[in-house]
Amino acid sequence: MTGGYAGKILKIDLSKKKIHQWRADEALLRKFIGGSGLAAKILFDETAHSVDPFDPENLLIFMTGPVTATRVPLSGRYQVVSKSPLTEIYGESDSGGSWGPELKKAGFDGIIISGRASKPVYIWISDRDVELRDADHLWGMDTYETDQAVKDETDENAVVSCIGPAGERLARIACIINDGKHGRAAARCGLGAVMGSKRLKAISVRGTGRIEVADPEALEDSVKELAPSIIENARNMHDYGTSGGMTTMEYLGDIPIRNWLLGSWEEGAEKLSGQTMAKTILSGRYYCSGCIIGCGREVSFEDEKYGRVEGAGPEYETLAMLGTNCLVDDLKAVAKANELCNRYGLDTISTGAAVAFAMEAYEHGLISYEEAGEIRLTWGKVDALLGMIEKIGKREDGLGWLLGEGVKRASEKIGGVSAEFAIHVKGLELPAHDPRAYYSQGLSYATSNRGACHLQSLSHIFERSVTLPDLGFPEVQERHSLNRKDELVTKAQNLMCMFDSLKVCKFIMFGGVKPSTLVEWLNLVTDWNMNLEEFMRTGERIYNLKRLYNLREGISRKDDVLPPRILIHKKGEGGSAESLPPLGEMLSRYYHYRGWNELGMPSEEKIKELELEEEAKFL
Ligand code: SF4
């Protein structure tokens, strides 16, 4: 077997209660790597284009990468891929913690789940032994409770990935949580609801094996040489987490405030910052498996109003979406809101967007006090934030149920002018980076294969502090400029496909690691002789494969858009007061750079170059 791979992928049909093992051949692995790339290929090949996300025929795929559970630093992540019930196009999400490495050490690179169990089940994997177990008694438990209950029944050292009540009740913004109270989440695209539709409550894994790599000594030497500089360069991430840059982001006009309407809130950002957290509720720093940065936050406090809160603390995205975007600046309240989302199994980004959307609809009289379940949905009101999260998590009838459908569907139902402030792309709510602050993110959100997502390119970091000399960007790029945005976003998206397929945390770039180092590590693990060109072409192939999946679903240029508020509404204050992303021009240049036509479809030459002829036959 090629170094780095466990060599087997589980196929579990929950309808038939059948468990098989499958081996991907080396040619397929070299073409699609693992993680996101391999899972996208399987989803593309094995599901019909019209499949309903909640149909038993839809697949739910958990996949690790070739460097998972090796000495490659920050390689503790895994990918979940399915057709998204939120966007009804290609859906993927990734999570950290230790579940991915544990699966690999148990002897499996991934799990492909099909069908629907006749009653709730969970999967127990212990060093190549796999069984389906009854989960009737777990149904209804929150994710932290589920984690402990499953470990009690399987192995205290097992790692559990599971859903909460939101996923069970098919909230389209439901996530999958692993590592219990550490609250690591495969958050985006509503994949927790796909798991719920399959009546799969949890997957518990215990693995004690080792992953063989081609050249362990050289890999060890390379990692040892780079580790000190990675730790030093990313010290701020360690000390203050992803919210360490909160005040800088506010200064630049990057943070969403009051449902993306305002441009400045210095005091709010300060109160929610990583620096404030470090001085108040922070109890520890969390490292995913194999991580040497430790950007995760752990919090602990007891409060009269919020009770005891202990475990995963809010990250930047959560602080911005549940905090500033709802005009809430109470750090303890956001930590409580984060815990509620984790326990119910809700994506904090989509949930924050949904609550802010509801607050604005309430302000405009489109939702009444009665319709809100007797909650005054006033901006900045903590009770409103926490109360609505409870209603969404429990899928209570009325507004709680509706917001669990995501802001796109909620605005379609509420009507009136609500579409003006339903902030999403292709149905996925915007994460907390404003395209008016970073033009490249405007292009990236519009074209991202899973809907609005900053992680599909992470391009704003190349307009803020990080360089990409290997790929022709030796300087930090100008954020409010059209210059080379087509090339930057294309290369960044292709590169992120490789991060998501190798399964390396993208934050390693804050440690100074460049693409050429990833190529070196991949070769040392697998014994391949890939060069940077093949590496980037592989990322491009994977990106185009996901685009083909979406084209098959009817996506084209008409869908590569931004919400009106982001596209045509100037904030008028703060660090991006007068800027609007020039999307039309960026999009045309981007299609041209990608070798796509004006409708956003890859040309015949591009398909041939990427060896995607089979997949593109439907075009
Ligand atoms: S940097 Fe943060 S998210 Fe990335 S692997 Fe480390 S702890 Fe996990």
Residues whose N, C-alpha, C, O or C-beta is under 5 A from the ligand:
A	BS01	SF4	L74 G96 Y286 Y287 C288 C291 I293 G294 C295 G296 C505 F507
